[in-house]
Amino acid sequence: MTTDDLYRLASDLAQEHGANASDYASRAAVTLEAEGAHERAKFWFLMMVMLADIKSGRVDPEMHITVH
């Protein structure tokens, strides 16, 4: 997945679930980490960060995003 794809997915989660999206991502990250599924937990932690970026207005998922 590209960075754009990840932000679009986070945007879709935010639109679908509103404020609960961050809670869902947080619970998934914690649960998966506790179960030893570290790579899957990293994905949900990344979703938490991206959801926070979208919520705060730091990024617009409709625009091309470049990560340095």
Secondary structure as GFF3:
##gff-version 3
##sequence-region A 1 68
A	DSSP	alpha_helix	3	17	.	.	.	ID=ss1
A	DSSP	alpha_helix	20	34	.	.	.	ID=ss2
A	DSSP	alpha_helix	38	56	.	.	.	ID=ss3
###
